Amino acid sequence: MVKYDEHKQMDRVFHALSDTTRRSILRRIKEEEFTVSELAEPYDMSLAAVSKHLKVLEKAGLIERTKQGKIHWCGLVTEPLIEAELVLKSLSGRL
């Protein structure tokens, strides 16, 4: 029996990936960690708006935030992406 919570977490991953800005953020932090302010720089939106995107990514388990004083660093967590890839492959029959 598959637990609902497992589906709920994968739903969060796919929801997070459904937005262009969030995918762009993930591409940027693929190689290195960035501060929230650094991540916000290229986007034409407020720091608060970028923070909301980061919260969605964090809730999906796709990023990890660490604090150094008042500075928040964001890094990529790849495990949910690997699980999402397996789900997609199973749907296409190429496992």
N, C-alpha and C positions, 0 to 999 in steps of 0.2 A: 504494500500500500504506500503510495506517495503522499507525503505530508503537504498540507496546504502551504505551510511556511516556506518550503523549498520553491514552490511555484511563485509565491509572492516575491521572493528575493530575485528570481530570474525575471519576473515582470518589472521590477525596479531597474534591473540592468538594461533591459530592452527599452524601457521608458527613457532612461538616461541617455542611451545611444541614439534616440530618435531626434535629438536636437542638434542642429549644425554647430552652434556655439560650444556645446558640451563635447562634441566630437573633436572640435578644434582644440579645446583645452587638453583633452587626452593626448592628442598628437604632440602638443607642445611639451607635455611632461613625460613623454615616452622615454627620453634620454636622461633627463635631469630634473631635480626638484626646483620649483619656483615659489616665490612668495605670492601671497594673494594679490598684492599690489602689482607685482611684475606680470602676473597672469591677466590682470585687468587692463594693462596698458594698450594693447592693440584693438580693444573693442570699444565701440562707440556706445558705451552704457556706463551707468554709475557703478561704483565699487559695490554698492548694496546689491545691484542686479547680478553682478558676477558672483558675489557671495551666495546668492540663491542658487545659481547654477552649480557651484561647488558643493552646496549642501545636498543637492540631488545626486551628484556623483558620489559623494561620501556615503549617503544612505544606501546607494546601490553597491557599495563596497569597492568602487572603482578607483577611488583615491584615498590616501591616508594623509591626515594633517598632523603635523608636529608643531609644537610651540617652542619658540626660543624667546623668552620675554614676551613682548607684545607682537612679535613677528610670527606669522603662521606660514609654514612651509607645506607645500602639497606635492605628493609623489604618487606615481601610478601603482596600482595593485593589479596584477595581470590575471590572477586566478578566475575572477568572474568573467573575463573576456574569453578565457579558454573554455569555461563551462558553456558560455553562450555559443561559441563556435561548435561545440559538440552537439548542442541542441539543433542548430541549423543544419549540420551535417546529417543528423538523424532524420530530419524532415525531408532532406533531399535524397535519402537512401544511400549515402556514400560514407558510411561509417567504417 
